[in-house]
Amino acid sequence: MDCNPYLKPWIQPHPNRRAGKGEIERPGKVENIRWQTRSTPPTEYENQLGDALETVFASGAATLPEVVARLNETGFRTGDGRTWTEENFQEEMRRLASK
């Protein structure tokens, strides 16, 4: 399944205090966990951006300037073909987070 068909308003996870027994792991409970919630499957661009970011972070980039520089070095561009800047990277992350 590429998206969550049980869309409800986001809820915060409430882990159980006993180690290894958090609610997230409890089988059979349908819960709308915000990092698992999507109204649609990711686009090809979103998948490629995720792959590019994995490569960037694996190369050791840790700060925003390093991430932006490495994305540009790899040749991966914004959805509209521009090079990355700190500003448009932050705008894109905000846009994707609000989907």
Contacts in CASP RR format, 6 or more apart in sequence:
PFRMAT RR
TARGET T0000
AUTHOR 0000-0000-0000
METHOD contacts of the structure
MODEL  1
MDCNPYLKPWIQPHPNRRAGKGEIERPGKVENIRWQTRSTPPTEYENQLG
DALETVFASGAATLPEVVARLNETGFRTGDGRTWTEENFQEEMRRLASK
2 38 0 8 1.000
2 40 0 8 1.000
2 41 0 8 1.000
2 42 0 8 1.000
3 38 0 8 1.000
3 39 0 8 1.000
3 40 0 8 1.000
3 41 0 8 1.000
4 32 0 8 1.000
4 36 0 8 1.000
4 37 0 8 1.000
4 38 0 8 1.000
4 39 0 8 1.000
6 30 0 8 1.000
6 32 0 8 1.000
7 32 0 8 1.000
7 37 0 8 1.000
7 39 0 8 1.000
8 32 0 8 1.000
9 32 0 8 1.000
10 32 0 8 1.000
10 34 0 8 1.000
10 37 0 8 1.000
11 31 0 8 1.000
11 32 0 8 1.000
11 33 0 8 1.000
11 34 0 8 1.000
12 34 0 8 1.000
13 23 0 8 1.000
13 24 0 8 1.000
13 31 0 8 1.000
13 33 0 8 1.000
14 23 0 8 1.000
15 22 0 8 1.000
15 23 0 8 1.000
15 24 0 8 1.000
16 22 0 8 1.000
16 23 0 8 1.000
23 29 0 8 1.000
23 31 0 8 1.000
24 31 0 8 1.000
24 33 0 8 1.000
38 99 0 8 1.000
39 99 0 8 1.000
40 99 0 8 1.000
45 79 0 8 1.000
46 96 0 8 1.000
48 76 0 8 1.000
49 76 0 8 1.000
49 92 0 8 1.000
49 96 0 8 1.000
52 71 0 8 1.000
52 74 0 8 1.000
52 76 0 8 1.000
53 67 0 8 1.000
53 71 0 8 1.000
55 70 0 8 1.000
55 74 0 8 1.000
56 66 0 8 1.000
56 67 0 8 1.000
56 70 0 8 1.000
56 71 0 8 1.000
56 74 0 8 1.000
57 67 0 8 1.000
59 70 0 8 1.000
60 66 0 8 1.000
61 67 0 8 1.000
61 69 0 8 1.000
61 70 0 8 1.000
64 86 0 8 1.000
64 89 0 8 1.000
64 90 0 8 1.000
65 86 0 8 1.000
67 89 0 8 1.000
68 84 0 8 1.000
68 85 0 8 1.000
68 86 0 8 1.000
68 89 0 8 1.000
71 84 0 8 1.000
71 89 0 8 1.000
72 83 0 8 1.000
72 84 0 8 1.000
76 84 0 8 1.000
77 83 0 8 1.000
77 84 0 8 1.000
78 84 0 8 1.000
78 88 0 8 1.000
78 92 0 8 1.000
82 88 0 8 1.000
END
